[in-house]
Amino acid sequence: MTDATQNVGSYEDEAQFGDYVALLKPRVMSLVVFTAAVGVFVAPVHVHPFVAFVAILFIALGGGASGALNMWYDHDIDAVMKRTSRRPVPAGKVTKGEALTIGLWLSAIAVVMLGLASNWVAAGILAFTIFFYAVIYTMWLKRWTPQNIVIGGAAGAFPPMIGWAVATGGVSVESVLMFVIIFMWTPPHFWALSLFMNEDYSKAGVPMLTVTHGKTVTRKHILAYAALLAPLAIYAAFTSIGGWIYLAAALYLNAKFVYGAWQLWQRNDAAAEADGYKAEKKYFRFSLTYLFASFGALLVQALWVQGFGMGAW
Amino acid sequence: MAAPRAEHELHKRRFSRNAGVGITLACFVFIVFGLTYVKITNGGLTQGFDHVVRPELIPTEESN
């Protein structure tokens, strides 16, 4: 057997508890926890702290379950790519069957528990999110189109919408805007990564934009998405979740995000290779800061309004 | 009579996994218990008719 996923047998290779946790993509879960929590706390309806905690926990578990399903299906791609080759399935710690079973069971538990803890609208959106990430993105889009992460990014954009639904039982302009911010942010974030990780995607045969259309086109796309994101993110400041604090943060962060994208667009491959993709790596890191700071500003805005009764429009 | 079982490396390796699963299950029980408590203490009326009519559960206009 040459398949690494079949290399499970001796007890030295047995999975530890941490390997099963790794199956749930804890770093992605941290983003889910944060954005879902913001969705719950900026909503105009008070949620009991314990219910909010449980709801966020099961939203995160649902996200983790979809991560396990992704690792089950993508074991072949993960084994080829350097960045993912040490994941539990390609490393031979967890079998494909275990990843699938864990993914399906945790999905079911997360959806049912979220429904029981909060409401079935939130649970329904969570179920759709898991389906979207595991089936639409992982099984279909990822291997088929360079627009994979554009459409697939929707899966990562749902958590604040689910959080909002936990509190309000529905969907509104504000929750859609939070969805749109993450949805429009995802392509520049991943394309910046693919600019300096291009070989990995190319080797695995994943049709990332850098592989199919080249890096120059990708740089143009990053600038276009950053420019489209800015007005939408700033517009959120003028809704019920916005205010002076968020507006100031959004103006600064979006100006920097667009300026960074413009700088990447100005560069060519020769310049990037000469300095080891310094600007691209810096932009990728800033994109993470951008998202955490944007949602952090929404949270601070909400706490400011709730705590001092001021600051909102 | 059974011989005393030697601690094998396998048992040590599995202990952390079993402990992890045990702690996770205990947390799940705590969550279900806590959720039940919160729902009951914040959920208003918790009585059901249970085959016996309880006047306090009948809406005012009907009871009049």
Interface residues (C-beta under 8 A of the other chain):
Chain A: Y11 E12 E14 A15 Q16 F17 G18 Y20 H48 F50 V51 V54 L57 M113 L116 A117
Chain B: E9 L10 R13 R14 S16 R17 A19 G20 V21 I31 G34 L35 V38 N42
